[in-house]
Each structure stands twice: as structure tokens, then as C-alpha cells.
């Protein structure tokens, strides 16, 4: 049996201020987007990211638009209520590299 790996590492800048919400089940979710450069076309590339629970709260507290961050996670694709597919990176670990909101410090949270 062959193994597969779904692992993403991104170094980039936060595109817009992260949003923090609660789900109907009470989980905390933080949504944001990260901007990187495409090496081939030299054009910006934008990736939606999502964090859950303690990581979501820490990310929202530390990160503002323009903050440079390092993230690790995995790709998640799903269909929304309109049957449109959406792909995002579910962040498991992150580090704020500069310009953070409250405390620019490394955060590693695995929920």
C-alpha cells in the first residue's frame, strides 16, 4: 500500500484582517488569507487559511493585515451549501515573524 502526504508550509503576508467566529457547536474558528508570490509568473497568489479553537484565538490576537507569518497545515477541499468547491489550508502550527498585533512570538498549538 502506498502512502500519501497532505502537508503544506507557507511563508507569506496576511492579506486581510483575520475574522474570529463561533460555530453552532461552540468551536472557535478564525479565517484569513495569506499572500505569496508565484515563482513562475511572479504574480501574487492568495490562499485561504482556517484555524480552530485555541490556535484560532491566538492567531486572531497576534496577527493583523500585512503580518508576515510562517504556517504549517494541510489542504482541505469541501463543497459549501451552494455546491461550490472550496479549498483552504487548515493551519496546525504557525509563527508570527514580524508586525504582529499584540505579541509577536512563536505559537505552536496542536488541537
C-alpha positions in Angstrom: 0.0 0.0 0.0 1.4 3.4 -1.0 1.4 6.3 1.5 0.3 9.8 0.7 1.2 13.1 2.4 -1.0 16.1 2.7 1.3 18.8 4.2 1.6 22.5 3.4 4.2 25.0 4.5 3.7 28.7 3.6 5.7 31.8 4.3 3.8 35.0 3.4 1.8 38.0 4.5 -1.7 38.1 5.8 -3.9 39.6 3.1 -6.8 40.9 5.3 -7.6 41.1 9.0 -8.5 37.6 10.3 -12.1 37.1 11.4 -13.0 35.1 14.6 -16.3 33.4 14.9 -18.0 30.6 16.9 -19.7 27.6 15.2 -23.2 26.4 16.3 -21.4 23.7 18.2 -19.3 26.2 20.1 -15.9 25.7 18.4 -13.8 28.8 17.7 -12.8 29.4 14.0 -10.5 32.0 12.6 -10.5 32.7 8.8 -7.8 34.7 6.9 -6.0 34.7 3.6 -2.2 34.6 3.1 -0.4 36.2 0.1 2.6 34.7 -1.6 4.4 35.2 -4.9 4.2 32.6 -7.7 7.8 31.9 -8.7 6.9 31.1 -12.3 4.6 34.0 -13.1 5.9 36.4 -10.5 2.3 37.3 -9.7 0.7 37.3 -6.2 -1.1 34.2 -5.1 -3.8 34.1 -2.4 -4.6 31.2 -0.2 -7.5 30.9 2.3 -6.5 29.6 5.7 -8.5 28.4 8.7 -7.6 27.8 12.3 -9.6 26.2 15.1 -10.1 26.6 18.8 -7.0 27.8 20.8 -4.9 28.2 17.7 -7.7 30.4 16.2 -7.8 32.6 19.3 -4.0 33.0 19.4 -3.8 33.8 15.7 -6.6 36.4 15.9 -4.9 38.1 18.8 -1.4 38.2 17.3 -2.0 38.8 13.6 -3.2 41.9 11.6 -3.3 42.6 7.9 0.2 42.6 6.5 1.8 40.5 9.2 4.4 38.1 7.9 3.7 34.5 9.1 5.0 31.0 8.7 2.3 28.4 8.7 2.1 24.6 8.5 -1.0 22.6 7.9 -2.9 20.5 5.4 -5.1 21.1 2.3 -8.9 20.7 2.8 -11.4 20.8 0.0 -15.1 20.7 0.6 -18.4 21.7 -1.0 -20.3 24.6 0.5 -24.0 24.9 0.8 -24.2 26.1 -2.9 -22.3 23.0 -4.0 -19.3 25.1 -4.9 -15.9 23.5 -4.1 -13.7 25.5 -1.7 -10.0 24.7 -1.0 -8.3 26.1 2.1 -5.3 25.3 4.3 -6.2 24.1 7.8 -3.3 25.5 9.9 -1.9 23.3 12.6 1.2 25.4 13.6 2.2 29.0 12.9 4.8 31.5 13.8 4.5 35.3 13.6 7.6 36.7 12.0 7.0 40.4 12.2 4.5 43.1 12.6 2.1 41.1 14.8 -0.8 42.6 16.7 -0.3 42.1 20.4 2.8 39.8 21.0 4.9 38.7 18.0 6.0 35.4 19.4 6.1 31.8 18.1 3.0 29.8 18.7 2.7 26.1 18.2 -0.7 24.7 19.1 -1.9 21.3 18.1 -5.6 20.8 18.9 
